[in-house]
Amino acid sequence: MTLVDSSGSVVIAALLGWAAIVLARRGRDRVRITLGRAGGGGAARTGRILGIVGLLVAGTAALALGFWGLLSLFAQ
C-alpha cells in the first residue's frame, strides 16, 4: 500500500467527521426540546468535538497528500 492508495481514507475521515457533527447537533436539539430530561448533552458535546477533530485530521492528511504529490512531481 502506498501513500496514494491511502487517499480514500481522507475522504472517509471527512465524511465521518461531518456525520459526527450532524448527529451531535441532532442530539443537542433533542436535549433542548426535552429540557434535558432525555440526557445525553455530554455525549452530544463529545461527538461534536470528535467530529471537528476528524475533519481536522482529514484536512491535514489531504494537505500531506497534496504536498507529497507536488514533491514527487517536481522530483522528476
N, C-alpha and C positions, 0 to 999 in steps of 0.2 A: 504494500500500500504506500502510495506516495502522498506528498503534501497536496497535490491537486485532487487526488481521489477523496480527500477529506473535506472538500468544499461543500459537499452535500450536508455535512454536519453543521455548517454555518447556517444554512437555510433552516434546518430542523431546529437549531437552538433559537433562532429568531422567531420562528412560528410558535414554539413552546413558551418562550418568554412573553410574547404577545397574548397567547391564550391564558397564561397565568395572571396577567394584568386584567384581562377582561373578566375572568372568573372571580378575581378578588373584588372587582368593582360590583359584580352581582351580589357577592356575599356581603359586602359592606352595605349595599342598598337593602338587602333583606334584614340585616341587623337594624338598620334605621327604621324600616317600615314596622317591624315588630317591637320597636322601642327597647331593643336589647334583650328581649325575652328569649329570642332564638339562640343567642350566644354566637360565638364564632368571630367576634370582632378582631381578636388577636390573630386568628388563623387568616382572616382576610388581609390584615396588615402584613403578615409574614409572606403570604402569597404575592402581594404586590411588590414587596422588597425583592423576593426571589425572581419575580418576573423582570424587574428592572435589571438585576444582576445578570440574568440570562441574556437580555438584549445587549448589555454592555459587553459581555463575553463574545457574543456573536459579532458585534461591531469590531471588536479587537481582532478576532480571528479573520474577519473579512479584510481588514487593513493589512494584516500579516500576509495573507494570500496575495493581495494586490501588490505589495512591495516585493514579495518573492517573485511574482510574475515579471515585474519591471526589472529586477536584478537579473533574472535569468534571460530576459530579452536583450538587455544591454551587455551581457557577458559574452554573447556570441558575436 
